Amino acid sequence: MTVKVNGAALTWLLQATQRKQYISGKQQAQVMSCMLDCESGRLSTTSLVRDGKTSLSHFSVGCSGKKTTSYPIPDIERVLGVLKYHGGDITLSFDEAGGKLLLKSGKKQTTLKATSKGLAYPNSRDTIGAWVEKSKDLASKITEQGYVAADGKIYSAIESVKMDAVTLYEALRCDNMNNQRLNQFTFISKEDSLVVRVGNELKGQTETVLTHIARSTYLEPDDSHTEWSWAFEGGLDTVLSHMTEDVVIDFIDFRELGQGMRMILRFGDSWVYQAGVVR
């Protein structure tokens, strides 16, 4: 079974899924393998990061395939290396018996060994297939209403803001100022605005006003807003690097459970669930 997808869209899908971040100045992929799921004209990935708890993502792009099928990607970086040499539309097919993934564009065809039975990442106890199933089970807890806990309780957003993805990216990328690359983004909820702070004062600390907020949307008439701030990591700048549409950020408060703040970034039918830095 084959599926056709724009090469640039597939590259973005895999790069967003991989979501590289800087750790101690070195760039590292948080997701090393995945399954490309084709269903109803969409090609998507659903992936937990390597630590299995701090972040979960679902990314989706359009494709020509209408039938439900999956393509194992045992090494995202390797497939991205192949895509550099292909242009235009890419046709994907998978020979399960032979354990081969085929990528075609124009007159070129590249073959890669592939199986869902390989390890999700080095030293993992789970296969790619098992890791993806675990990811999908957790993804079912992310709804439009918020996060659904094991007991069925829904934790809804205490704050939800919509903004231009480019504005958010431009704010987050200031983390690279003077090669700091701290991979930490502190969101600050003020009385009338949402601000993000990155960097340190030695090499340049930058605050950006992301949006002004109508507090009446989230507060009862007699309530007053309490300012809060929370740091997030997870290579969020990488996710936004090629986006031009609007993004909605839902902030969910798990502080009473000792788990800090969490966020869900939503853009179209893609999203990222990111845990904040517990302190």
N, C-alpha and C positions, 0 to 999 in steps of 0.2 A: 504494500500500500504506500502511495506517495502523497506528499503535500508540497505545495509551492508557496514560498514566502519571499518577500522582498529581502535582499541581502543585508541592507542597512538596518532594517527592522530586526532581523534575526541577530545581527551583531549587537544592537542595543539590548535586546532581550537577554542575551547571554552575559553581557557586561553588567547589566543591572542585577541579574541573578547572582553573579559572582561577587559583586559589591566589594571591591577592594578597599582597604582602609590602611592607614599608616599606624604601625605599632613600633615604638622606639625608632622612628625615622625610616622604617622599612615597610614597603607596601606588601600587604598580604591579602589573599582572597579569603573571604569568609565562607564561601560555598565553592566547592571544587568540582562537584558533579551534579547532575540533575536529570530529570526526565522532561522531554518536550511533549506535552499533551495536546493533541489536536482534537477539538470538539466544536461543532457548530460554527465553523469558519474562524476560530480563534486558536492560536498556538500559545501555550502558556507554560509557566513553571511555578511550582509551589515548593518552597525550600526553607528549612530551618538552617541557621548558621551552625558552624562546627560545634559550638559549645552546647547546642541543643536547647537553649533557653532564652537568650537575650534578644533574639530577633527572628521573625518569620516574615516571608514575603510571598506575594503572588503577582507575577508580571504576565502581561498578555499583549499580543499583537495580532493583527489580522492575517489570515492565510486563505488559501483556496480550498483546503480540505474540508469536507462536510462530515465525513465519517469519523468516528471516535477511534483514535489510535495513539500510540506513544512511541517515542524514539529515545533510547538511552544515550546520555552524554556522559561518558565516564571521566572525561577530562575537559572541562570547559575551555581552559587555556589552549589546549591542542586544537579544538574546533575553531576557536577564534583565529588561530594561526592559519588554518585552512581557508577561512573566509576572506582573509586578506588577498588571496589569489583568485577569488571568484567575484564577479560583478553582476549587477542586475538581479533578476529573480533567481532564487535557489530552489531546486527540487530535492526534497529529502526522501529517502527510502531506507528501510531497515530489513536486512536479511537475518531474521532471528536464528534460523538453523545454522547459518554460516557465521553468525556473530559479527556482521559487518554493517556499518552505517555508510550510505552513499550520498554524496552531495554533488549535484550537477548544476552547471550554469553554462549556457551557450554550448560550446563544443568540449568543455572540460568536465571531467568526472573524477572525484577524489574518493577513495575508499579508506575508512578507518575501522579498526577493530572496536567493537562495542558490545556491551552486555549489561543488563541491569543487575547481574549477580556479582559485579565487582564491588569493592569497598567504596563507601560514600566518600571517604577521604582517608589518607594514610593513618594507620593505627585505629581505624574505626572498627567497632564490633558489628556494625550494620552494613548490609549491602545497600547499593543505590536504591533498589526497589523498596526495601524495608524502610529506609530513611525517608523516602518520598511519601510512603504511606503514613508514617508517623507525622510528617509535616502536614499532610492533608487532614489528618484527624484533628490536629490543633487548629488548622485553618478554619474548620467548621465552627469554631468558637468565636470567630471574628464576624460580626454581623453589622448591619446598618445601625442597629440600636446600641452597639458597643461590644464588650467582651462578655461571653457567657461562661460563668464559672462551673465547676464540676457539679455543684449543688443546684444549678439552674438559675442562680441569681445573675442578673445582667448588670454589669458595671458600665454605666453610660458616661459619656464625656462630660466633664465639669466645664469644659470650654471647647468650642469648635470654631475654627477660623478658616476662611477661604482667601487665597491669595494667588497671585501670578507665580508660577513655578520658577520663572527666571529671576524674580525678585528674591525668592528664598535661596536659590542657588548662588546668586551674587553675594548674598550675606554669608552663607556657609563657606564659600570658597576663600573668604578672607582668612580662614584658618591656615592657608598656605603662605600668608604674608611673611616675607623674609625667611621662607622655608621652615616655619615653625612646625606645621603638620602635627598638631597636638591631638587631632581627631576627637575634639570635645566641643560641643555646642550647647551653651547654656541659654535656655529659653526663660524669659522673664515676663510674667503676666502682671502688668501694671493696671492702674485704675481705668485707663482709657486706651491702652495699646498693648500689643505683643511685641517684645523686643528679643533679639538673639545676640549673644555676646560670644566672641571667639578670640583666641590669642591671649598673650600675656603682655604686660606693659613694657617688658624689656625689649621685645621686638615689634610690638604693636598690638594693642588690644582694640578690637573694633566692635561697636554696638550698632545694630541696624534696627530701625523701627519697621517691622514687617507689615503691620496693619493696625488700624484703629478699630476698636471693638464697641459694639453696642451691648453694654452689660445687661440691659433689661431682658435680653434674650435668654440669659442663663440664671438670673437671680430673681428671687421673689421681691415684691415691691419694698418690703421692709428690710431687706438684706443690704449689706455693704460688701464691696469686693475686698478680699484679702490678698495682697500681693504675694506671689509665690515665684520661685525660680527653681529650675532643675536642669541638671546636665545630662546630655545624651551623647552617645558615641555611635559606632556602627557604620562609618563611612556614608553618612547621609548625603554628603555633597556628591558622591559618585552616583547615587540614585538619580539625582536631579540634573546631572550634567548635560543631558541631551533632551530635556523636556521643555516644552513651550506652552503647555496648557495650564489650566488652573489646578491647584492642589488644595485639598481640604485637610487640615490637621485637627484630629480629635485628641484631646488630652484626657487621660483617665487616671483617677486618683486611687492608688493602692497604698497610700502612706499608712493608713490605719492597720494594714496587714503587714507592715514592715517591708513592703516591696517598692516603695517610692512611686514616682510618676511614670506613666507609660504613654506612648503616642501611637496613633494610627495615621499614617499619611495615605490619603486616597487620591488617585488620579485616574479618571475613567474607571475601567474595571480592574485596574491594578492597585495594589496597596502594599504598605510595609508596616508591620507591627514591631515597635522598638521599645525595649525596656530601658528606663533611665538608669543612671549610675546610682546604685544603692549606697547610701551614706549613713 
